Amino acid sequence: MIEITSDIIIPDSELKEDFIRSSGPGGQNVNKVSTAVQLRFDVKNSTSLPDNIRRRLIVLAGSRMTKDGTLIIKAERHRTREQNRRDAIERLAALIVEASKVPKYRVKTAPSFASKEKRIDSKQKRGKIKKFRGKVSFED
């Protein structure tokens, strides 16, 4: 059981771990021992996530989300299974915490009269500078 927040608790039954061969550090062990972890979490069918967090998590996950709604996290940073397992769970928890934050909505405002004037003045000054960059003529 993973406790993300006081409201969100994910039971172990919703997580599936597969141990695969790692491409990361490990020396000669890398070809013999399956130390990398592929953590799978079925986001679409999860009963432990509220709908609003589920929708934000699907968007946040991006390419880590499969078409059927399963989130796949691959952890292979460390040399041992336990460290990689812990790393994958921490990354899942961080992703869910990020999805649980309600985004702030931008309130549209019109630009002030002074800011419009300032913008036009700076454009005119820039135009004058460019105008004087022409060819120099030495006709006297």
Buried (B, 14 or more C-beta within 10 A) or exposed (E): EBEBEEEBEBEEEBBEBEBEEBEEEBEEEBEEBEBBBBBBBBBEEBEBBEEEBBEBBBEBBEEBBBEEBBBBBBBBBBBEBEBBBBBBBEBBBEBBEEBBEEEEEEEEEEEEEEEEEEEEEEEEEEEEEEEEEEEEEEEE
